[in-house]
Amino acid sequence: MKEVIVLMQEQNTTVRKKGQHLTSFERGRIATLHSQGYSNRAIARALNVCHQTINNEL
């Protein structure tokens, strides 16, 4: 009998299209990093988005 293994991967990619909405996961990361004292620019680098996106979200 053969064993079948299925691998699944979340769609968390590092490439972001311009104008794409933030996911709830990304919003959670913003809140966490902000509460830890990270700057908007540092959070933006971590999420690979523009710093103004972080400013607008907060």
N, CA, C and O atoms as a Maestro MAE file, in Angstrom:
{
 s_m_m2io_version
 :::
 2.0.0
}

f_m_ct {
 s_m_title
 :::
 protein
 m_atom[232] {
  # First column is atom index #
  i_m_mmod_type
  r_m_x_coord
  r_m_y_coord
  r_m_z_coord
  i_m_residue_number
  s_m_chain_name
  s_m_pdb_residue_name
  s_m_pdb_atom_name
  i_m_atomic_number
  :::
  1 25 0.840 -1.164 0.000 1 A "MET " " N  " 7
  2 3 0.000 0.000 0.000 1 A "MET " " CA " 6
  3 2 0.895 1.240 0.000 1 A "MET " " C  " 6
  4 15 1.840 1.330 0.784 1 A "MET " " O  " 8
  5 25 0.594 2.186 -0.875 2 A "LYS " " N  " 7
  6 3 1.380 3.411 -0.985 2 A "LYS " " CA " 6
  7 2 0.845 4.468 -0.034 2 A "LYS " " C  " 6
  8 15 -0.357 4.578 0.204 2 A "LYS " " O  " 8
  9 25 1.775 5.238 0.498 3 A "GLU " " N  " 7
  10 3 1.404 6.328 1.394 3 A "GLU " " CA " 6
  11 2 1.463 7.641 0.624 3 A "GLU " " C  " 6
  12 15 2.441 7.910 -0.074 3 A "GLU " " O  " 8
  13 25 0.429 8.450 0.746 4 A "VAL " " N  " 7
  14 3 0.369 9.732 0.057 4 A "VAL " " CA " 6
  15 2 0.579 10.840 1.081 4 A "VAL " " C  " 6
  16 15 -0.092 10.893 2.111 4 A "VAL " " O  " 8
  17 25 1.518 11.714 0.778 5 A "ILE " " N  " 7
  18 3 1.802 12.843 1.655 5 A "ILE " " CA " 6
  19 2 1.423 14.122 0.918 5 A "ILE " " C  " 6
  20 15 1.860 14.357 -0.209 5 A "ILE " " O  " 8
  21 25 0.623 14.926 1.553 6 A "VAL " " N  " 7
  22 3 0.195 16.188 0.969 6 A "VAL " " CA " 6
  23 2 0.815 17.320 1.778 6 A "VAL " " C  " 6
  24 15 0.654 17.380 2.997 6 A "VAL " " O  " 8
  25 25 1.517 18.208 1.104 7 A "LEU " " N  " 7
  26 3 2.116 19.361 1.751 7 A "LEU " " CA " 6
  27 2 1.306 20.598 1.413 7 A "LEU " " C  " 6
  28 15 0.993 20.851 0.249 7 A "LEU " " O  " 8
  29 25 0.972 21.359 2.428 8 A "MET " " N  " 7
  30 3 0.218 22.585 2.205 8 A "MET " " CA " 6
  31 2 1.041 23.750 2.718 8 A "MET " " C  " 6
  32 15 1.792 23.620 3.685 8 A "MET " " O  " 8
  33 25 0.894 24.873 2.070 9 A "GLN " " N  " 7
  34 3 1.651 26.056 2.446 9 A "GLN " " CA " 6
  35 2 0.716 27.252 2.482 9 A "GLN " " C  " 6
  36 15 -0.131 27.428 1.606 9 A "GLN " " O  " 8
  37 25 0.888 28.081 3.525 10 A "GLU " " N  " 7
  38 3 0.119 29.319 3.570 10 A "GLU " " CA " 6
  39 2 0.580 30.229 2.452 10 A "GLU " " C  " 6
  40 15 1.693 30.082 1.945 10 A "GLU " " O  " 8
  41 25 -0.247 31.144 2.074 11 A "GLN " " N  " 7
  42 3 0.085 32.040 0.984 11 A "GLN " " CA " 6
  43 2 0.727 33.323 1.498 11 A "GLN " " C  " 6
  44 15 0.381 34.418 1.054 11 A "GLN " " O  " 8
  45 25 1.651 33.188 2.425 12 A "ASN " " N  " 7
  46 3 2.401 34.345 2.902 12 A "ASN " " CA " 6
  47 2 3.623 34.500 2.023 12 A "ASN " " C  " 6
  48 15 4.648 33.856 2.245 12 A "ASN " " O  " 8
  49 25 3.510 35.349 1.035 13 A "THR " " N  " 7
  50 3 4.626 35.559 0.128 13 A "THR " " CA " 6
  51 2 5.291 36.884 0.441 13 A "THR " " C  " 6
  52 15 4.707 37.752 1.090 13 A "THR " " O  " 8
  53 25 6.515 37.027 -0.026 14 A "THR " " N  " 7
  54 3 7.226 38.275 0.222 14 A "THR " " CA " 6
  55 2 6.956 39.300 -0.869 14 A "THR " " C  " 6
  56 15 7.299 40.473 -0.721 14 A "THR " " O  " 8
  57 25 6.345 38.864 -1.958 15 A "VAL " " N  " 7
  58 3 6.050 39.775 -3.052 15 A "VAL " " CA " 6
  59 2 4.640 40.323 -2.854 15 A "VAL " " C  " 6
  60 15 3.690 39.556 -2.697 15 A "VAL " " O  " 8
  61 25 4.506 41.626 -2.860 16 A "ARG " " N  " 7
  62 3 3.213 42.265 -2.635 16 A "ARG " " CA " 6
  63 2 2.877 43.134 -3.840 16 A "ARG " " C  " 6
  64 15 3.698 43.917 -4.317 16 A "ARG " " O  " 8
  65 25 1.664 42.974 -4.309 17 A "LYS " " N  " 7
  66 3 1.202 43.813 -5.406 17 A "LYS " " CA " 6
  67 2 0.817 45.181 -4.863 17 A "LYS " " C  " 6
  68 15 0.338 45.300 -3.736 17 A "LYS " " O  " 8
  69 25 1.030 46.202 -5.667 18 A "LYS " " N  " 7
  70 3 0.667 47.551 -5.274 18 A "LYS " " CA " 6
  71 2 -0.849 47.654 -5.137 18 A "LYS " " C  " 6
  72 15 -1.592 47.172 -5.993 18 A "LYS " " O  " 8
  73 25 -1.296 48.277 -4.069 19 A "GLY " " N  " 7
  74 3 -2.723 48.481 -3.848 19 A "GLY " " CA " 6
  75 2 -3.424 47.330 -3.162 19 A "GLY " " C  " 6
  76 15 -4.645 47.354 -3.014 19 A "GLY " " O  " 8
  77 25 -2.682 46.326 -2.742 20 A "GLN " " N  " 7
  78 3 -3.285 45.163 -2.100 20 A "GLN " " CA " 6
  79 2 -3.614 45.475 -0.640 20 A "GLN " " C  " 6
  80 15 -2.837 46.144 0.041 20 A "GLN " " O  " 8
  81 25 -4.755 44.996 -0.160 21 A "HIS " " N  " 7
  82 3 -5.162 45.230 1.223 21 A "HIS " " CA " 6
  83 2 -4.309 44.408 2.180 21 A "HIS " " C  " 6
  84 15 -3.756 43.372 1.811 21 A "HIS " " O  " 8
  85 25 -4.211 44.890 3.419 22 A "LEU " " N  " 7
  86 3 -3.514 44.138 4.450 22 A "LEU " " CA " 6
  87 2 -4.380 42.983 4.925 22 A "LEU " " C  " 6
  88 15 -5.606 43.087 4.959 22 A "LEU " " O  " 8
  89 25 -3.737 41.884 5.290 23 A "THR " " N  " 7
  90 3 -4.467 40.745 5.835 23 A "THR " " CA " 6
  91 2 -4.631 40.943 7.335 23 A "THR " " C  " 6
  92 15 -3.976 41.800 7.928 23 A "THR " " O  " 8
  93 25 -5.502 40.155 7.946 24 A "SER " " N  " 7
  94 3 -5.679 40.244 9.398 24 A "SER " " CA " 6
  95 2 -4.404 39.818 10.114 24 A "SER " " C  " 6
  96 15 -4.105 40.327 11.194 24 A "SER " " O  " 8
  97 25 -3.651 38.894 9.530 25 A "PHE " " N  " 7
  98 3 -2.372 38.471 10.092 25 A "PHE " " CA " 6
  99 2 -1.391 39.644 10.115 25 A "PHE " " C  " 6
  100 15 -0.707 39.867 11.114 25 A "PHE " " O  " 8
  101 25 -1.326 40.394 9.008 26 A "GLU " " N  " 7
  102 3 -0.432 41.551 8.926 26 A "GLU " " CA " 6
  103 2 -0.854 42.635 9.905 26 A "GLU " " C  " 6
  104 15 -0.004 43.277 10.521 26 A "GLU " " O  " 8
  105 25 -2.148 42.843 10.054 27 A "ARG " " N  " 7
  106 3 -2.639 43.829 11.016 27 A "ARG " " CA " 6
  107 2 -2.264 43.437 12.440 27 A "ARG " " C  " 6
  108 15 -1.931 44.295 13.257 27 A "ARG " " O  " 8
  109 25 -2.317 42.147 12.735 28 A "GLY " " N  " 7
  110 3 -1.901 41.659 14.042 28 A "GLY " " CA " 6
  111 2 -0.412 41.877 14.278 28 A "GLY " " C  " 6
  112 15 0.002 42.246 15.377 28 A "GLY " " O  " 8
  113 25 0.390 41.649 13.242 29 A "ARG " " N  " 7
  114 3 1.835 41.878 13.365 29 A "ARG " " CA " 6
  115 2 2.129 43.353 13.583 29 A "ARG " " C  " 6
  116 15 3.021 43.701 14.356 29 A "ARG " " O  " 8
  117 25 1.381 44.226 12.902 30 A "ILE " " N  " 7
  118 3 1.563 45.671 13.085 30 A "ILE " " CA " 6
  119 2 1.281 46.039 14.534 30 A "ILE " " C  " 6
  120 15 2.058 46.761 15.159 30 A "ILE " " O  " 8
  121 25 0.176 45.547 15.065 31 A "ALA " " N  " 7
  122 3 -0.198 45.864 16.448 31 A "ALA " " CA " 6
  123 2 0.852 45.354 17.430 31 A "ALA " " C  " 6
  124 15 1.217 46.050 18.378 31 A "ALA " " O  " 8
  125 25 1.331 44.140 17.197 32 A "THR " " N  " 7
  126 3 2.330 43.549 18.097 32 A "THR " " CA " 6
  127 2 3.637 44.323 18.056 32 A "THR " " C  " 6
  128 15 4.190 44.675 19.098 32 A "THR " " O  " 8
  129 25 4.133 44.589 16.846 33 A "LEU " " N  " 7
  130 3 5.401 45.302 16.712 33 A "LEU " " CA " 6
  131 2 5.296 46.731 17.252 33 A "LEU " " C  " 6
  132 15 6.238 47.241 17.858 33 A "LEU " " O  " 8
  133 25 4.140 47.373 17.028 34 A "HIS " " N  " 7
  134 3 3.940 48.730 17.526 34 A "HIS " " CA " 6
  135 2 3.954 48.736 19.065 34 A "HIS " " C  " 6
  136 15 4.545 49.624 19.679 34 A "HIS " " O  " 8
  137 25 3.308 47.753 19.671 35 A "SER " " N  " 7
  138 3 3.278 47.685 21.132 35 A "SER " " CA " 6
  139 2 4.658 47.382 21.719 35 A "SER " " C  " 6
  140 15 4.929 47.698 22.877 35 A "SER " " O  " 8
  141 25 5.533 46.765 20.907 36 A "GLN " " N  " 7
  142 3 6.896 46.475 21.351 36 A "GLN " " CA " 6
  143 2 7.835 47.661 21.128 36 A "GLN " " C  " 6
  144 15 9.019 47.585 21.455 36 A "GLN " " O  " 8
  145 25 7.310 48.756 20.574 37 A "GLY " " N  " 7
  146 3 8.087 49.977 20.442 37 A "GLY " " CA " 6
  147 2 8.807 50.144 19.113 37 A "GLY " " C  " 6
  148 15 9.645 51.037 18.984 37 A "GLY " " O  " 8
  149 25 8.507 49.315 18.128 38 A "TYR " " N  " 7
  150 3 9.135 49.462 16.811 38 A "TYR " " CA " 6
  151 2 8.592 50.699 16.113 38 A "TYR " " C  " 6
  152 15 7.427 51.057 16.287 38 A "TYR " " O  " 8
  153 25 9.440 51.351 15.323 39 A "SER " " N  " 7
  154 3 9.007 52.527 14.570 39 A "SER " " CA " 6
  155 2 8.161 52.087 13.376 39 A "SER " " C  " 6
  156 15 8.184 50.923 12.975 39 A "SER " " O  " 8
  157 25 7.414 53.043 12.818 40 A "ASN " " N  " 7
  158 3 6.601 52.738 11.640 40 A "ASN " " CA " 6
  159 2 7.455 52.233 10.483 40 A "ASN " " C  " 6
  160 15 7.051 51.319 9.764 40 A "ASN " " O  " 8
  161 25 8.625 52.821 10.303 41 A "ARG " " N  " 7
  162 3 9.509 52.406 9.209 41 A "ARG " " CA " 6
  163 2 10.062 51.005 9.433 41 A "ARG " " C  " 6
  164 15 10.208 50.243 8.478 41 A "ARG " " O  " 8
  165 25 10.373 50.654 10.676 42 A "ALA " " N  " 7
  166 3 10.866 49.310 10.981 42 A "ALA " " CA " 6
  167 2 9.773 48.267 10.744 42 A "ALA " " C  " 6
  168 15 10.035 47.185 10.218 42 A "ALA " " O  " 8
  169 25 8.552 48.608 11.137 43 A "ILE " " N  " 7
  170 3 7.416 47.702 10.899 43 A "ILE " " CA " 6
  171 2 7.190 47.538 9.402 43 A "ILE " " C  " 6
  172 15 6.945 46.430 8.925 43 A "ILE " " O  " 8
  173 25 7.273 48.641 8.663 44 A "ALA " " N  " 7
  174 3 7.080 48.594 7.210 44 A "ALA " " CA " 6
  175 2 8.117 47.694 6.545 44 A "ALA " " C  " 6
  176 15 7.790 46.928 5.638 44 A "ALA " " O  " 8
  177 25 9.357 47.786 6.994 45 A "ARG " " N  " 7
  178 3 10.405 46.914 6.434 45 A "ARG " " CA " 6
  179 2 10.111 45.453 6.741 45 A "ARG " " C  " 6
  180 15 10.314 44.588 5.889 45 A "ARG " " O  " 8
  181 25 9.637 45.170 7.942 46 A "ALA " " N  " 7
  182 3 9.336 43.793 8.343 46 A "ALA " " CA " 6
  183 2 8.203 43.198 7.507 46 A "ALA " " C  " 6
  184 15 8.198 42.002 7.216 46 A "ALA " " O  " 8
  185 25 7.245 44.042 7.127 47 A "LEU " " N  " 7
  186 3 6.087 43.566 6.364 47 A "LEU " " CA " 6
  187 2 6.213 43.786 4.859 47 A "LEU " " C  " 6
  188 15 5.359 43.360 4.082 47 A "LEU " " O  " 8
  189 25 7.295 44.461 4.463 48 A "ASN " " N  " 7
  190 3 7.531 44.763 3.049 48 A "ASN " " CA " 6
  191 2 6.414 45.629 2.456 48 A "ASN " " C  " 6
  192 15 5.898 45.354 1.373 48 A "ASN " " O  " 8
  193 25 6.061 46.676 3.194 49 A "VAL " " N  " 7
  194 3 5.077 47.655 2.729 49 A "VAL " " CA " 6
  195 2 5.655 49.056 2.904 49 A "VAL " " C  " 6
  196 15 6.706 49.228 3.523 49 A "VAL " " O  " 8
  197 25 4.979 50.035 2.368 50 A "CYS " " N  " 7
  198 3 5.390 51.436 2.500 50 A "CYS " " CA " 6
  199 2 5.129 51.894 3.935 50 A "CYS " " C  " 6
  200 15 4.148 51.482 4.553 50 A "CYS " " O  " 8
  201 25 6.013 52.749 4.464 51 A "HIS " " N  " 7
  202 3 5.855 53.242 5.838 51 A "HIS " " CA " 6
  203 2 4.556 54.006 6.010 51 A "HIS " " C  " 6
  204 15 3.997 54.026 7.107 51 A "HIS " " O  " 8
  205 25 4.067 54.630 4.963 52 A "GLN " " N  " 7
  206 3 2.805 55.376 5.060 52 A "GLN " " CA " 6
  207 2 1.625 54.427 5.277 52 A "GLN " " C  " 6
  208 15 0.636 54.807 5.903 52 A "GLN " " O  " 8
  209 25 1.718 53.228 4.779 53 A "THR " " N  " 7
  210 3 0.676 52.223 5.008 53 A "THR " " CA " 6
  211 2 0.551 51.929 6.504 53 A "THR " " C  " 6
  212 15 -0.553 51.805 7.035 53 A "THR " " O  " 8
  213 25 1.688 51.822 7.164 54 A "ILE " " N  " 7
  214 3 1.687 51.568 8.605 54 A "ILE " " CA " 6
  215 2 1.101 52.773 9.332 54 A "ILE " " C  " 6
  216 15 0.305 52.609 10.257 54 A "ILE " " O  " 8
  217 25 1.486 53.983 8.926 55 A "ASN " " N  " 7
  218 3 0.952 55.195 9.539 55 A "ASN " " CA " 6
  219 2 -0.556 55.253 9.377 55 A "ASN " " C  " 6
  220 15 -1.263 55.583 10.329 55 A "ASN " " O  " 8
  221 25 -1.059 54.941 8.198 56 A "ASN " " N  " 7
  222 3 -2.509 54.974 7.959 56 A "ASN " " CA " 6
  223 2 -3.222 53.914 8.802 56 A "ASN " " C  " 6
  224 15 -4.316 54.159 9.310 56 A "ASN " " O  " 8
  225 25 -2.619 52.762 8.948 57 A "GLU " " N  " 7
  226 3 -3.250 51.666 9.690 57 A "GLU " " CA " 6
  227 2 -3.320 51.966 11.176 57 A "GLU " " C  " 6
  228 15 -4.298 51.618 11.838 57 A "GLU " " O  " 8
  229 25 -2.289 52.609 11.702 58 A "LEU " " N  " 7
  230 3 -2.293 52.936 13.129 58 A "LEU " " CA " 6
  231 2 -3.189 54.127 13.402 58 A "LEU " " C  " 6
  232 15 -3.319 54.551 14.550 58 A "LEU " " O  " 8
  :::
 }
 m_bond[231] {
  # First column is bond index #
  i_m_from
  i_m_to
  i_m_order
  :::
  1 1 2 1
  2 2 3 1
  3 3 4 2
  4 3 5 1
  5 5 6 1
  6 6 7 1
  7 7 8 2
  8 7 9 1
  9 9 10 1
  10 10 11 1
  11 11 12 2
  12 11 13 1
  13 13 14 1
  14 14 15 1
  15 15 16 2
  16 15 17 1
  17 17 18 1
  18 18 19 1
  19 19 20 2
  20 19 21 1
  21 21 22 1
  22 22 23 1
  23 23 24 2
  24 23 25 1
  25 25 26 1
  26 26 27 1
  27 27 28 2
  28 27 29 1
  29 29 30 1
  30 30 31 1
  31 31 32 2
  32 31 33 1
  33 33 34 1
  34 34 35 1
  35 35 36 2
  36 35 37 1
  37 37 38 1
  38 38 39 1
  39 39 40 2
  40 39 41 1
  41 41 42 1
  42 42 43 1
  43 43 44 2
  44 43 45 1
  45 45 46 1
  46 46 47 1
  47 47 48 2
  48 47 49 1
  49 49 50 1
  50 50 51 1
  51 51 52 2
  52 51 53 1
  53 53 54 1
  54 54 55 1
  55 55 56 2
  56 55 57 1
  57 57 58 1
  58 58 59 1
  59 59 60 2
  60 59 61 1
  61 61 62 1
  62 62 63 1
  63 63 64 2
  64 63 65 1
  65 65 66 1
  66 66 67 1
  67 67 68 2
  68 67 69 1
  69 69 70 1
  70 70 71 1
  71 71 72 2
  72 71 73 1
  73 73 74 1
  74 74 75 1
  75 75 76 2
  76 75 77 1
  77 77 78 1
  78 78 79 1
  79 79 80 2
  80 79 81 1
  81 81 82 1
  82 82 83 1
  83 83 84 2
  84 83 85 1
  85 85 86 1
  86 86 87 1
  87 87 88 2
  88 87 89 1
  89 89 90 1
  90 90 91 1
  91 91 92 2
  92 91 93 1
  93 93 94 1
  94 94 95 1
  95 95 96 2
  96 95 97 1
  97 97 98 1
  98 98 99 1
  99 99 100 2
  100 99 101 1
  101 101 102 1
  102 102 103 1
  103 103 104 2
  104 103 105 1
  105 105 106 1
  106 106 107 1
  107 107 108 2
  108 107 109 1
  109 109 110 1
  110 110 111 1
  111 111 112 2
  112 111 113 1
  113 113 114 1
  114 114 115 1
  115 115 116 2
  116 115 117 1
  117 117 118 1
  118 118 119 1
  119 119 120 2
  120 119 121 1
  121 121 122 1
  122 122 123 1
  123 123 124 2
  124 123 125 1
  125 125 126 1
  126 126 127 1
  127 127 128 2
  128 127 129 1
  129 129 130 1
  130 130 131 1
  131 131 132 2
  132 131 133 1
  133 133 134 1
  134 134 135 1
  135 135 136 2
  136 135 137 1
  137 137 138 1
  138 138 139 1
  139 139 140 2
  140 139 141 1
  141 141 142 1
  142 142 143 1
  143 143 144 2
  144 143 145 1
  145 145 146 1
  146 146 147 1
  147 147 148 2
  148 147 149 1
  149 149 150 1
  150 150 151 1
  151 151 152 2
  152 151 153 1
  153 153 154 1
  154 154 155 1
  155 155 156 2
  156 155 157 1
  157 157 158 1
  158 158 159 1
  159 159 160 2
  160 159 161 1
  161 161 162 1
  162 162 163 1
  163 163 164 2
  164 163 165 1
  165 165 166 1
  166 166 167 1
  167 167 168 2
  168 167 169 1
  169 169 170 1
  170 170 171 1
  171 171 172 2
  172 171 173 1
  173 173 174 1
  174 174 175 1
  175 175 176 2
  176 175 177 1
  177 177 178 1
  178 178 179 1
  179 179 180 2
  180 179 181 1
  181 181 182 1
  182 182 183 1
  183 183 184 2
  184 183 185 1
  185 185 186 1
  186 186 187 1
  187 187 188 2
  188 187 189 1
  189 189 190 1
  190 190 191 1
  191 191 192 2
  192 191 193 1
  193 193 194 1
  194 194 195 1
  195 195 196 2
  196 195 197 1
  197 197 198 1
  198 198 199 1
  199 199 200 2
  200 199 201 1
  201 201 202 1
  202 202 203 1
  203 203 204 2
  204 203 205 1
  205 205 206 1
  206 206 207 1
  207 207 208 2
  208 207 209 1
  209 209 210 1
  210 210 211 1
  211 211 212 2
  212 211 213 1
  213 213 214 1
  214 214 215 1
  215 215 216 2
  216 215 217 1
  217 217 218 1
  218 218 219 1
  219 219 220 2
  220 219 221 1
  221 221 222 1
  222 222 223 1
  223 223 224 2
  224 223 225 1
  225 225 226 1
  226 226 227 1
  227 227 228 2
  228 227 229 1
  229 229 230 1
  230 230 231 1
  231 231 232 2
  :::
 }
}
